[in-house]
Amino acid sequence: MLLQCVVLCSLLAIVVVSVASISPLGVHPLDEKYFDSDIIKCKDGSKSFSKDRLNDNFCDCLDGTDEPGTSACPNGKFYCRNIGSSPKFVYSSRVNDRICDCCDGSDEYESSIHCPNTCVMGGNVNYIYKPRTNLKSIHLQLGSTLHPKESYTMGNLQDMVKNLQGMKLVFALQMVFIGFLVILWMLTRRARSKRRRYLLKNVSPSNRSAN
């Protein structure tokens, strides 16, 4: 039973990781479609790059468009999804710097340290990142075509939807796990009941013959 529970937990973890890795690392939800094409243009208009050069740890765009998930570009921004808490941007230089800036630990995916996911607990005070720039400058540096207030509102709505989807997924996985344990318990109880009836059935004739 313990082995089956371990296997099920492993499968659930794989499902969660695969869902989280659908979109490019460090990309804001509003920019996901921007990176869908095979040839992607730098947001500053300086050049274009192929999709296989996205997050390849080499800076092709001066504005950091091609490296949202690495620290290769000094002008880049990394987006922390922080499902269960507040999403935010951090400087790309803080990616894999052995300091946990995102409460979900996503900024240290190739670091030698392990960042605990504290988003569902509201974020640990030791891991909270204090922004050093305002929202308007972030949008200008990222090349957003939306007004900062409008983009901020749309980003919040998108993040709320993704957070709810993430929480629903976790709840569904928990219900599946609980259901699996209940079914396993029922099957075990039924097997014991059948075994008990079988033993009683075989013991009774022997007692009668002895008498």
C-alpha positions as CSV (number, residue, x, y, z in Angstrom):
1,M,0.0,0.0,0.0
2,L,2.8,2.4,0.9
3,L,4.5,1.7,-2.5
4,Q,1.3,2.4,-4.3
5,C,0.9,5.7,-2.5
6,V,4.4,6.7,-3.4
7,V,3.9,5.9,-7.0
8,L,0.6,7.9,-7.1
9,C,2.3,10.9,-5.5
10,S,5.1,10.8,-8.1
11,L,2.6,10.7,-10.9
12,L,0.8,13.7,-9.4
13,A,4.0,15.6,-9.2
14,I,4.8,14.8,-12.8
15,V,1.4,16.1,-13.9
16,V,1.9,19.4,-11.9
17,V,5.4,19.9,-13.4
18,S,4.2,19.3,-16.9
19,V,1.4,21.7,-16.6
20,A,3.6,24.4,-15.2
21,S,6.1,24.0,-18.0
22,I,3.7,24.6,-20.9
23,S,4.6,28.3,-21.4
24,P,8.1,29.7,-21.8
25,L,9.9,30.3,-18.6
26,G,9.9,33.9,-17.3
27,V,7.2,35.1,-19.8
28,H,4.2,37.2,-18.7
29,P,0.9,35.5,-19.7
30,L,0.0,38.5,-22.0
31,D,3.3,37.9,-23.9
32,E,2.9,34.1,-24.4
33,K,1.4,34.5,-27.9
34,Y,4.2,36.8,-28.9
35,F,6.6,33.9,-28.5
36,D,4.5,31.4,-30.5
37,S,5.9,32.1,-33.9
38,D,9.1,30.4,-35.3
39,I,10.7,33.7,-35.9
40,I,10.4,36.2,-33.1
41,K,11.3,39.9,-33.3
42,C,13.1,41.8,-30.5
43,K,10.6,44.2,-28.9
44,D,13.0,47.1,-29.5
45,G,12.9,46.3,-33.3
46,S,16.7,45.8,-33.5
47,K,16.6,42.2,-34.9
48,S,14.8,38.9,-35.0
49,F,15.7,35.5,-33.7
50,S,14.5,31.9,-34.2
51,K,12.4,30.2,-31.5
52,D,15.2,27.7,-30.6
53,R,17.3,30.7,-29.4
54,L,14.7,31.6,-26.8
55,N,16.2,31.2,-23.3
56,D,19.4,29.7,-24.7
57,N,21.5,31.7,-22.2
58,F,22.9,33.9,-24.9
59,C,21.7,37.5,-25.3
60,D,20.6,38.3,-28.8
61,C,18.3,41.3,-28.1
62,L,19.6,44.3,-26.2
63,D,16.3,44.7,-24.5
64,G,16.4,41.0,-23.3
65,T,13.4,39.8,-25.3
66,D,15.0,36.5,-26.2
67,E,16.1,35.7,-22.6
68,P,13.1,36.2,-20.3
69,G,14.0,33.1,-18.3
70,T,17.8,33.4,-18.0
71,S,20.3,36.0,-16.6
72,A,22.1,36.4,-20.0
73,C,20.6,39.9,-20.8
74,P,21.2,42.7,-18.2
75,N,18.1,44.6,-19.4
76,G,15.8,41.5,-19.2
77,K,12.9,40.9,-16.8
78,F,11.9,37.6,-15.3
79,Y,8.2,37.0,-14.5
80,C,7.3,35.1,-11.4
81,R,3.9,33.5,-11.7
82,N,3.7,32.8,-7.9
83,I,0.4,30.8,-8.2
84,G,-1.4,31.2,-4.9
85,S,0.2,34.6,-4.2
86,S,1.0,37.8,-6.1
87,P,2.9,37.6,-9.4
88,K,5.7,40.0,-10.1
89,F,8.8,40.9,-12.2
90,V,12.3,40.6,-11.0
91,Y,15.5,41.6,-12.8
92,S,17.0,38.8,-15.0
93,S,20.3,39.2,-13.1
94,R,18.6,37.6,-10.2
95,V,17.9,34.4,-12.0
96,N,19.9,31.5,-10.6
97,D,21.9,33.8,-8.3
98,R,21.3,31.5,-5.3
99,I,18.8,33.9,-3.8
100,C,15.1,33.1,-3.8
101,D,13.3,36.1,-5.2
102,C,10.0,34.4,-6.4
103,C,7.9,32.8,-3.7
104,D,7.4,29.8,-6.0
105,G,11.2,29.4,-6.4
106,S,11.0,29.6,-10.2
107,D,13.9,32.0,-10.5
108,E,16.3,29.4,-9.1
109,Y,15.4,26.5,-11.4
110,E,19.1,25.7,-12.2
111,S,20.6,26.9,-9.0
112,S,22.5,24.9,-6.4
113,I,20.0,25.8,-3.8
114,H,16.4,24.7,-3.3
115,C,13.8,27.4,-2.9
116,P,10.7,26.3,-1.0
117,N,7.3,27.2,-2.5
118,T,5.9,29.7,0.0
119,C,3.2,31.2,-2.2
120,V,0.2,29.3,-0.7
121,M,1.4,30.6,2.7
122,G,1.4,34.2,1.5
123,G,5.2,34.2,0.8
124,N,8.0,33.9,3.4
125,V,9.4,37.2,4.6
126,N,12.9,36.0,3.8
127,Y,12.0,35.4,0.2
128,I,9.9,38.5,-0.6
129,Y,11.3,40.7,-3.4
130,K,11.0,44.4,-3.0
131,P,10.6,46.1,-6.5
132,R,13.3,48.7,-7.3
133,T,11.4,50.2,-10.2
134,N,7.9,51.3,-10.9
135,L,5.3,49.6,-13.1
136,K,5.5,52.1,-15.9
137,S,9.3,51.7,-16.4
138,I,8.9,47.9,-16.5
139,H,6.2,48.1,-19.2
140,L,8.4,50.6,-21.2
141,Q,11.4,48.4,-21.0
142,L,9.4,45.3,-21.9
143,G,8.0,47.1,-25.0
144,S,4.4,46.7,-24.1
145,T,1.9,48.4,-26.5
146,L,-0.7,48.7,-23.8
147,H,-1.2,51.6,-21.4
148,P,0.4,50.6,-18.0
149,K,-2.9,50.8,-16.1
150,E,-4.7,48.8,-18.8
151,S,-2.0,46.2,-19.0
152,Y,-1.8,46.0,-15.2
153,T,-5.5,45.3,-15.0
154,M,-5.4,42.7,-17.8
155,G,-2.4,41.1,-16.2
156,N,-4.1,40.9,-12.9
157,L,-7.2,39.3,-14.4
158,Q,-5.0,36.8,-16.4
159,D,-3.0,36.0,-13.2
160,M,-6.2,35.5,-11.2
161,V,-7.5,33.0,-13.8
162,K,-4.2,31.1,-13.8
163,N,-4.1,31.1,-10.0
164,L,-7.6,29.7,-9.9
165,Q,-6.8,27.1,-12.5
166,G,-3.7,26.1,-10.5
167,M,-5.7,25.9,-7.3
168,K,-8.4,23.9,-9.0
169,L,-5.8,21.5,-10.4
170,V,-4.2,21.0,-6.9
171,F,-7.7,20.4,-5.4
172,A,-8.6,17.9,-8.2
173,L,-5.4,16.0,-7.7
174,Q,-6.0,15.9,-3.9
175,M,-9.5,14.5,-4.5
176,V,-8.1,11.9,-6.9
177,F,-5.6,10.8,-4.3
178,I,-8.2,10.7,-1.5
179,G,-10.5,8.7,-3.8
180,F,-7.7,6.3,-4.6
181,L,-7.1,5.7,-0.9
182,V,-10.8,5.1,-0.2
183,I,-11.0,2.6,-3.1
184,L,-7.9,0.9,-1.9
185,W,-9.3,0.7,1.7
186,M,-12.6,-0.7,0.5
187,L,-10.8,-3.4,-1.6
188,T,-8.6,-4.3,1.3
189,R,-11.6,-4.6,3.6
190,R,-13.6,-6.7,1.1
191,A,-10.6,-9.0,0.7
192,R,-10.3,-9.5,4.4
193,S,-14.1,-10.1,4.7
194,K,-13.9,-12.8,2.0
195,R,-10.9,-14.4,3.7
196,R,-12.7,-14.5,7.0
197,R,-15.9,-16.1,5.5
198,Y,-13.7,-18.6,3.8
199,L,-11.9,-19.6,7.0
200,L,-15.2,-19.8,8.9
201,K,-16.7,-22.0,6.2
202,N,-13.7,-24.4,6.2
203,V,-13.4,-24.5,10.0
204,S,-17.1,-25.3,10.7
205,P,-17.2,-28.7,8.9
206,S,-14.0,-29.8,10.7
207,N,-15.5,-28.9,14.1
208,R,-18.6,-30.9,13.3
209,S,-16.7,-34.0,12.2
210,A,-14.6,-33.8,15.4
211,N,-17.8,-33.8,17.5
